[in-house]
């Protein structure tokens, strides 16, 4: 259930038009939103095409992202589609379209956009992360885990996928050790997230308590 929207507080470096602006998060059934409580511009792993990005393409893309950040999804959708008519090889535009379609509650079109991004680059971490979110939204938890895991395998420093793996493992798969690992990895990459640090402290306590119980049982 999409019950929460987040404002844009911070962005990462923009590179090679691998920009994916996550303008809303899916609130989970527990205390962990599926994305951090801030919108982020995300980039994929280093790409040899980075030096080949035309300045006019970058400007066009940035304008579409700005419109998307303002919440005008209809105009953003038109701008990303126009961008893709001129510059077909950039998966980030398709992922942003997927995010827009999710905000329209149109999972079918969101999946089509994710598939289009992965057709361009099967290892594009933001597309894999969005695929995981779509699977989790529909209750396909193991499929979500596989998508997130591929994202962090091909791009180990992709913070959002580690975050989402933490949420998935804690709330849906009940794997506290794995949840702790991925939240800690997220914190190592991002740093300074006070809310996630509270979750890490709580998980450390719960994992230690579980281990003590297991030892007593043995």
C-alpha angles and dihedrals in degrees: 000000000000100000105145138053126197132212126231110258105151143016135200123224115294114236138169093342087286086134118140116177113203103201099173139029133213112240111226126221089256135042098293121085111216092242130031117278092260135060114249136193105229131201131199125232118292112299126198088221091067094097091051098060108123112233091230090055091050091051092048091049094048090052091053090049091050091052090048091050089054090060097248095131096167093057091041090053091053092048095050091048090050089049092052092051088062102030111033101170102071116097094190091075091056091049091052088052088052090054090050092050091050088055086054088051088240102137093169094060090041090057091047090054092048090049089052091053092049091047087062094043120004090194097051102135099204090054091049090049091052089047089055091050092051092050092048090049088057095046096255095133100166091048088050090051091051092052094047092046092052089050093055091041094056093035110025094183095053097125102192094057090052089050092050091047087054091053093044095049095045102042105026110022096033093224103142096176092055092044090053092049094053096043089051090049090049090051092049090055100040103026127191098050100143095187094053090046088058089052090050091052091049092048092048089055093047094047091050091049091050091051092050090051091050091051092051091049091052 
